[in-house]
Amino acid sequence: MNVLNAAVFDLKGVNPNAIVGIDTRTPEEVIQSIDEQGKIVANSLETLRGLLSR
Protein backbone atom coordinates (compact mmCIF):
# COMPACT_ATOMS: atom_id res chain seq x y z
CA MET A 1 0.00 0.00 0.00
CA ASN A 2 1.46 3.33 -1.11
CA VAL A 3 0.52 6.29 1.05
CA LEU A 4 1.70 9.80 0.27
CA ASN A 5 2.79 11.66 3.36
CA ALA A 6 1.78 15.34 3.10
CA ALA A 7 4.67 16.32 5.34
CA VAL A 8 7.16 14.88 2.82
CA PHE A 9 5.58 15.67 -0.54
CA ASP A 10 4.46 19.15 -1.62
CA LEU A 11 1.71 18.52 -4.17
CA LYS A 12 0.65 22.14 -4.74
CA GLY A 13 0.05 23.16 -8.34
CA VAL A 14 2.50 26.08 -8.38
CA ASN A 15 4.25 27.32 -11.47
CA PRO A 16 7.96 27.54 -10.61
CA ASN A 17 8.50 29.84 -13.61
CA ALA A 18 5.91 32.40 -12.53
CA ILE A 19 7.18 35.95 -12.29
CA VAL A 20 6.45 37.49 -8.91
CA GLY A 21 5.51 41.15 -9.08
CA ILE A 22 6.56 43.40 -6.23
CA ASP A 23 4.56 46.51 -5.42
CA THR A 24 7.06 49.32 -4.94
CA ARG A 25 4.48 52.08 -4.40
CA THR A 26 4.59 54.19 -1.28
CA PRO A 27 1.65 54.02 1.14
CA GLU A 28 0.52 57.42 -0.15
CA GLU A 29 0.54 56.13 -3.74
CA VAL A 30 -1.50 53.09 -2.73
CA ILE A 31 -4.05 55.31 -0.98
CA GLN A 32 -4.23 57.58 -4.03
CA SER A 33 -4.78 54.56 -6.29
CA ILE A 34 -7.55 53.25 -4.03
CA ASP A 35 -9.19 56.69 -4.08
CA GLU A 36 -9.00 56.87 -7.88
CA GLN A 37 -10.43 53.36 -8.27
CA GLY A 38 -13.20 54.26 -5.82
CA LYS A 39 -14.15 57.22 -8.01
CA ILE A 40 -14.27 54.97 -11.07
CA VAL A 41 -16.55 52.54 -9.22
CA ALA A 42 -18.79 55.37 -7.97
CA ASN A 43 -19.13 56.78 -11.50
CA SER A 44 -19.91 53.32 -12.87
CA LEU A 45 -22.57 52.74 -10.23
CA GLU A 46 -24.14 56.10 -11.00
CA THR A 47 -24.27 55.20 -14.70
CA LEU A 48 -25.82 51.81 -13.95
CA ARG A 49 -28.43 53.36 -11.66
CA GLY A 50 -29.31 55.82 -14.40
CA LEU A 51 -29.70 53.02 -16.92
CA LEU A 52 -31.92 51.05 -14.57
CA SER A 53 -34.20 53.98 -13.83
CA ARG A 54 -35.18 54.39 -17.49
HELIX and SHEET records of a PDB file:
HELIX    1   1 PRO A   27  LEU A   52  1                                  26    
END                                                                             
